[in-house]
Amino acid sequence: MGKTPFQLQWFSTLTNADGVSFGGIGISHGGTGAETPVLGPGIPATGRDYITIDSAQDYQTLKNGATLTVNFVTEPFGSEPPVSFSTSWALNPADFT
């Protein structure tokens, strides 16, 4: 609920139980990451990101468990500095059938 407009940018990384990562900066969302339009105070937006898994073998490794990490950066307009943060979710192996 700030007072100045900003843009939220992010990229996703999917890491399997063996520590192999898919996605990440320069790769997620087809290499561009994802971003919202410029947001003003009280203006919501929805964005989507995606990671391409190139082989059936890589996809099968996700059945052993995976973690989705999303890294965010705000791009403020004005004198505020950018803010970065990340969050992670453990994904249920049953979701990869």
C-alpha positions in Angstrom: 0.0 0.0 0.0 2.9 2.4 -0.7 2.6 5.8 -2.1 4.7 5.6 -5.2 4.4 3.3 -8.2 6.7 0.3 -8.7 7.0 -2.8 -10.9 7.5 -6.3 -9.4 9.8 -8.6 -11.4 10.6 -12.3 -10.6 12.1 -15.5 -11.8 11.5 -19.1 -10.6 13.8 -22.0 -10.0 12.6 -25.6 -9.6 15.2 -27.9 -7.8 14.8 -31.7 -7.7 15.7 -33.9 -4.7 19.1 -34.5 -6.3 19.9 -30.8 -6.2 19.6 -30.3 -10.0 17.9 -26.9 -10.8 15.7 -26.0 -13.7 14.8 -22.4 -14.4 16.4 -19.4 -12.7 17.5 -16.0 -13.8 17.7 -15.8 -17.6 15.8 -19.0 -18.0 12.4 -18.8 -16.4 9.5 -17.4 -18.5 11.4 -18.2 -21.6 14.5 -16.3 -20.5 12.9 -13.0 -19.6 11.5 -13.7 -16.1 8.1 -12.3 -15.4 6.8 -8.9 -14.4 3.7 -7.0 -13.5 2.7 -3.9 -15.2 3.6 -0.7 -13.3 1.6 -0.8 -10.1 0.3 2.3 -8.3 -1.1 2.4 -4.7 -3.9 -0.1 -4.3 -3.7 -1.5 -7.8 -3.5 -5.3 -7.9 -2.0 -7.5 -10.7 -1.5 -11.1 -11.5 1.5 -12.5 -13.3 2.6 -15.9 -14.4 6.0 -17.5 -14.7 7.0 -20.9 -16.2 10.0 -23.2 -16.4 10.5 -25.6 -19.3 11.6 -29.1 -18.5 13.3 -30.4 -21.6 13.3 -34.1 -21.2 11.0 -36.9 -19.8 13.9 -38.1 -17.7 14.3 -34.7 -16.0 10.5 -34.6 -15.4 10.7 -38.0 -13.8 13.3 -36.9 -11.3 10.7 -34.4 -9.9 8.6 -37.4 -8.7 11.2 -37.8 -5.9 10.4 -34.3 -4.6 11.2 -30.8 -5.6 11.4 -27.2 -4.3 10.1 -24.2 -6.1 11.9 -21.0 -5.2 10.7 -17.6 -6.5 13.0 -14.6 -6.4 11.4 -11.2 -6.5 12.8 -7.7 -7.1 10.8 -4.4 -6.9 11.7 -1.7 -9.4 10.5 1.5 -7.8 9.9 4.7 -9.7 11.4 7.6 -7.7 14.0 7.7 -5.0 13.2 4.4 -3.2 15.9 1.7 -3.6 15.0 -1.7 -5.1 13.9 -4.4 -2.7 14.6 -8.1 -3.3 13.2 -11.2 -1.5 12.5 -14.8 -2.2 10.2 -17.6 -1.0 10.2 -21.4 -1.4 7.7 -24.1 -1.5 8.2 -27.9 -1.1 6.2 -29.6 -3.9 4.3 -32.8 -3.4 5.9 -35.6 -5.6 2.3 -36.8 -6.3 1.8 -33.6 -8.3 4.2 -34.9 -10.9 2.3 -37.9 -12.5 
